[in-house]
Every structure is written in C-alpha cells, then in structure tokens.
Amino acid sequence: ENFPLVTVLFCSFDKEDVCHLSQEKPAQFLQLIAQSVAQFDQLVTKSGLCKVEHVGDDYVVASSIIALGPEVAATEGFHHHRKEAQSIVILAQALLEVGNSTRVTGYRSK
C-alpha cells in the first residue's frame, strides 16, 4: 500500500532504565509497561489516531488515514494530513506526561 501523507510517531521508554529495571525488578517492570500501554491506548483512541503496534517498550502510532486505506488517503489531501500531524504532536506531549509520571517504588533512574 502507498500512503503519500502519513505522520508516524515512535515512542520508546529510556533504554537504559528499561534494561536496569527489567533486571532489578522484573515483575514491577512488566506491570509498569502494561499500565503505560493501557494509558497510551486510551490516549490514542481518544485522539482518533491509529495504533500501529506495541512491542516490548516501543510504541508506534500513525495518522488515522492508514486505517481508512490508500484510496481515502488520496482524496483527503494536505489539510487533513496537517490536522493529523498536529494531533500526533499533541498526543506525543500526552504520552510524555504519562511516561514521566510513571514511577516504580524503590527504583531511581540513572
């Protein structure tokens, strides 16, 4: 499929923290990831954007146009793309707030 105007957001937790936390407190790490992904999913749904995938500590979101198909994408044009790009920026800020507010008892980031 070909989508001429798509914005993609790649979101990852700090790799160093993930490595340390998954080794030091694996149960809490898995719980943290599950809770964060659930919150991310809610934010993506609310934004109207499209979750592409979540693998481990990586999370990918794209313009909603990919869910509609390339035929619709071709007719929507630049104005729609610009609006969705702005929505992705707003979503990125919200995801940062979730990530930055997440804490594990007894663990301090390096």
N, C-alpha and C positions, 0 to 999 in steps of 0.2 A: 504494500500500500504506500501511497505517496501523499504526504500532507505538507503543502507548501508553507503554511504558517502555524507552527506549533511551538509553544513555550514549555520547557521541561524544567522541573525543579528536582535536584538531587540533594537529599538530606542525609547526613550521617552524624552519629554521635562521635565525640572525640575518640579517635582510635587508641590513644594511649590509656585513657580512662577505661575504655571497654576492655582492653587487654588486662589491665590490673584488676579491675572489678570482677571480671568473669573468672579470674583465677582465685582471688581472695574471698569473694562472696558469691559463688555461682547461683545459689537459689535466689538471692536478692537481685542479682543481675537479671535473671530471666523474668522475674516479677516486674522489675523496672522497665524492661523492654516491652513486655506485654501491656503494661499500663500506658506507657508512652504511645505505643502504636494504636491502642484503642482511642486515646485522646486525639492523635493525629487523624485517624479515620473519621472521627466526629467532625473535626475541623474541615477536612476535605469535603465531606458530604455537605456540610453547611455552606461551603464556598461554591459548590456546583462544579468543581473541577474533577479530574479523573485520577484516581489512584492507579498507578501502573503496576507497581509491585512493592513488596517489602521483603527483604532478605536479610536476616540477622539484624544488624544495627543500621542498615541502609534502607532508605525510604524514597520512592520515586513518584512524583506527581506530574501530570501533564494537563494541557488545555483540554477542556471537555470535548472539544471538536473530535478528538480521536475516538471517542465512544460513538459519535454520530456517523463516522465514515468519511472517506475521501470525497464522495460526491457532494455531501453537505459542506465540507470544508471549502471546496472550490467555489461555492456560492456565497459563503459568509463574508469573505473579504477581510481587508485590513482593519476596519473599525472593530469588528468582532475580536480579531486577534489582539488588538491593543487593549481592549477591555479585559480579556482573559489574562494578558501579561500583567496588567495591574492587579488583578485578583491573585495571581501567583505571588506577587511581591507582598501583598497583604497577608496571604497565607504563610509565607516564609517568616514574616515577623511573628505571627501567632505560634508557629512551630518552635521558633527560638525561645519564646516565652515559656512554652511547655518544657522544652529541654533544659533551659536554665533554671527552672523552678524545681526540677526533679532532684531529689536527694536520697542517698542511702545512708541509713544510720551507721555511724562508726567509720564511714569512708570519707576521705578527704582527697579531692582532686590534686594531682601533682602540679 
